[in-house]
């Protein structure tokens, strides 16, 4: 379980930085920081969701007793996660092609949904591994 926590921490850290900070990477002159964050964040979230869901499924019996809320969170990600990722990708493309304040706000909201979910995942992993 410690290995899974380390993997997810490494996967979630870049998303945390990318969503909450600006200027955390050197961008080429033509790059928009929000577009880069959108593209990176969906990839990181996909990998983190996959890792978490595989871990939850592999450890379901132990987790049922130790942390029953994890299955509820995992099931919510199984149902909603694909749409959250699709929405973030769609909104990244929309903002990339038309950088209006409305498109910016929509993308930022979508990225915030991913961040909240990843924070929840990290919390369950920390609790269930005893860290």
ROKOLTI-951728 format. One record per residue: x, y, z of N, C-alpha, C in turn. Coordinates in steps of 0.001 Angstrom, whole numbers, padded with zeros to 6 digits, always signed. Layout:
<sites>
XYZXYZXYZ ...
</sites>
This chain:
<sites>
+000816-001195+000000+000000+000000+000000+000858+001257+000000 +002002+001209+000652+002884+002374+000674+003331+002729-000735 +003587+001727-001564+004019+001962-002944+002917+002686-003727 +001681+002254-003555+000551+002897-004237+000425+004349-003773 +000583+004583-002475+000502+005949-001960+001591+006815-002580 +002794+006281-002677+003887+007031-003285+003582+007354-004743 +003085+006377-005475+002745+006592-006886+001684+007678-007020 +000629+007572-006224-000433+008574-006322+000016+009953-005869 +000886+009990-004860+001412+011282-004427+002190+011931-005557 +003005+011138-006229+003774+011667-007350+002868+012092-008497 +001798+011341-008737+000879+011700-009808+000051+012930-009467 -000358+013029-008212-001237+014129-007820-000487+015432-007608 +000761+015368-007203+001512+016591-006928+001568+017533-008120 +001872+017050-009329+001902+017983-010455+000548+018632-010723 -000535+017883-010520-001848+018469-010748-002132+019533-009707 -001762+019256-008460-001968+020247-007411-001231+021526-007764 +000007+021403-008175+000783+022580-008550+000207+023260-009776 -000168+022466-010755-000623+023069-012008-001957+023773-011861 -002811+023293-010983-004120+023909-010827-004063+025110-009899 -003181+025072-008904-003204+026115-007892-002179+027211-008099 -001205+027012-008981-000169+028008-009159-000042+028384-010624 +000414+029582-010831+000755+029981-012186+002257+030170-012226 +002807+029989-013385+004231+030200-013534+005087+029110-012940 +004545+027909-012734+005340+026840-012141+006180+026123-013197 +006032+026491-014420+006842+025912-015490+007204+027017-016459 +008274+026797-017174+008669+027766-018192+007890+027440-019451 +007157+028407-019934+006330+028222-021118+006968+028924-022307 +006779+028340-023452+007204+029009-024679+006336+030246-024875 +006829+031233-025601+006071+032483-025763+004648+032307-026293 +004416+031319-027105+003082+031124-027684+002160+030267-026824 +002661+029750-025708+001857+028851-024880+001045+029622-023841 -000144+029160-023604-001017+029712-022579-000948+028773-021379 -000678+029305-020201-000514+028484-018999-001758+027653-018699 -002927+028208-018913-004155+027471-018625-004342+026299-019589 -003988+026484-020830-004070+025381-021802-003116+024266-021398 -001900+024630-021039-000914+023629-020621-001408+022902-019375 -001932+023654-018405-002462+023019-017186-003614+022088-017513 -004495+022513-018402-005617+021661-018784-005160+020353-019403 -004212+020444-020312-003715+019237-020982-002974+018333-020007 -002130+018903-019165-001386+018099-018196-002305+017509-017126 -003238+018300-016671-004106+017874-015577-004977+016683-015950 -005500+016676-017168-006337+015534-017548-005507+014261-017629 -004277+014353-018096-003423+013170-018167-003070+012668-016769 -002701+013575-015885-002358+013193-014515-003572+012588-013816 -004729+013208-013979-005944+012700-013333-006298+011316-013862 -006193+011097-015158-006475+009780-015730-005584+008722-015100 -004300+008990-015025-003358+008024-014450-003637+007796-012967 -003928+008862-012237-004204+008738-010809-005511+007989-010559 -006548+008289-011324-007816+007577-011177-007627+006091-011456 -006936+005772-012535-006699+004364-012871-005948+003645-011751 -004913+004274-011241-004122+003673-010166-004977+003456-008921 -005727+004479-008535-006579+004385-007354-007631+003303-007513 -008286+003256-008667-009358+002273-008875-008819+000849-008887 -007675+000636-009469-007062-000702-009439-006677-001092-008021 -006115-000140-007283-005739-000398-005898-006976-000713-005055 -008021+000062-005213-009255-000168-004444-009840-001534-004749 -009876-001891-006015-010442-003183-006398-009594-004341-005864 -008296-004204-005913-007391-005262-005443-007426-005425-003932 -007804-004391-003213-007785-004416-001747-009169-004256-001132 -010189-004518-001901-011565-004241-001480-011943-004916-000165 -011566-006161+000024-011964-006877+001247-011366-006228+002493 -010110-005884+002448-009462-005239+003591-010047-003847+003810 -010256-003138+002718-010753-001769+002819-012198-001696+003292 -012967-002729+003029-014371-002750+003458-014464-002536+004960 -013522-003121+005700-013512-002996+007159-012769-001737+007586 -011611-001516+006992-010732-000432+007420-011239+000958+007020 -011785+001084+005842-012219+002391+005338-013346+002203+004326 -014561+001938+004800-015666+001633+003888-016008+002752+002906 -015683+003979+003206-015983+005087+002309-015186+005060+001018 -014109+004306+001009-013277+004257-000193-014050+003654-001360 -014835+002629-001116-015595+002021-002208-016603+003014-002776 -017217+003792-001931-018171+004803-002393-017448+005818-003286 -016281+006267-002834-015502+007222-003632-015066+006588-004948 -014598+005343-004882-014154+004656-006102-015315+004483-007080 -016465+004100-006567-017630+003941-007447-018042+005271-008079 -017927+006353-007303-018254+007678-007846-017275+008048-008966 -016003+007703-008789-015008+007981-009829-015251+007091-011044 -015617+005843-010807-015907+004944-011930-017049+005484-012790 -018048+006044-012130-019208+006567-012850-018924+007955-013432 -018405+008857-012617-018232+010242-013045-016905+010567-013696 -015863+009843-013332-014521+010156-013807-014376+010284-015314 -014892+009323-016078-014755+009464-017535-015378+010755-018068 -016523+011141-017522-017160+012379-017981-016389+013609-017518 -015859+013578-016283-015070+014712-015796-013846+014928-016687 -013201+013830-017058-012022+013929-017926-012403+014420-019320 -013491+013867-019855-013953+014285-021186-014315+015769-021180 -014996+016202-020132-015377+017609-020024-014143+018501-019954 -013172+018118-019146-011953+018925-019029-011225+019006-020364 -011171+017904-021094-010517+017920-022405-011285+018808-023395 -012599+018671-023390-013437+019480-024287-013294+020962-023961 -013311+021299-022681-013206+022696-022280-011801+023253-022535 -010790+022398-022438-009433+022837-022787-009377+023203-024260 -009952+022357-025101-009976+022642-026544-010789+023900-026842 -011916+024053-026144-012759+025236-026366-012012+026507-025987 -011337+026468-024852-010584+027640-024420-009402+027904-025354 -008770+026830-025792-007621+026972-026686-008023+027668-027996 -009203+027346-028487-009638+027936-029753-010343+029285-029591 -010858+029563-028385-011589+030816-028165-011397+031231-026706 -010412+032044-026444-009988+032377-025078-010827+033495-024460 -012093+033195-024300-013001+034158-023677-012974+033969-022160 -013400+034982-021413-013484+034827-019954-014410+033671-019551 -015489+033479-020291-016422+032387-019975-015759+031033-020182 -015048+030856-021285-014362+029592-021531-013264+029350-020495 -012599+030406-020094-011570+030299-019053-012195+029825-017740 -013279+030452-017349-013950+030098-016092-014451+028657-016132 -015007+028252-017251-015491+026869-017380-014350+025867-017238 -013226+026153-017883-012077+025245-017791-011532+025215-016369 -011414+026358-015753-010918+026394-014374-011828+025615-013429 -013128+025706-013637-014076+024943-012815-013899+023441-013031 -013746+023049-014270-013550+021637-014590-012272+021106-013963 -011205+021880-014018-009943+021459-013407-010069+021389-011889 -010879+022254-011316-011108+022216-009870-011820+020929-009459 -012740+020449-010284-013420+019170-009999-012391+018042-009943 -011484+018028-010902-010435+017003-010897-009575+017112-009644 -009222+018341-009279-008373+018549-008110-009060+018093-006830 -010326+018414-006667-011057+017994-005462-011096+016469-005372 -011331+015825-006480-011385+014366-006491-010029+013771-006159 -008969+014326-006700-007633+013821-006397-007257+014058-004936 -007693+015150-004378-007452+015401-002956-008181+014368-002106 -009394+014030-002491-010155+012997-001777-009451+011650-001877 -008996+011308-003073-008288+010046-003280-007052+009983-002387 -006294+011050-002387-005083+011091-001570-005422+010941-000094 -006506+011578+000352-006927+011458+001741-007282+010032+002115 -008006+009330+001256-008339+007936+001528-007090+007075+001568 -006179+007309+000660-004953+006516+000651-004131+006747+001903 -004050+007977+002330-003291+008285+003538-003930+007636+004751 -005247+007732+004851-005965+007141+005983-005844+005625+005983 -006016+005004+004843-006032+003544+004783-004666+002916+004922 -003596+003679+004667-002258+003125+004825-001657+003454+006168 -002391+004241+006949-001932+004553+008311-000914+005662+008367 -000748+006412+007308+000224+007522+007308-000413+008779+007854 
</sites>
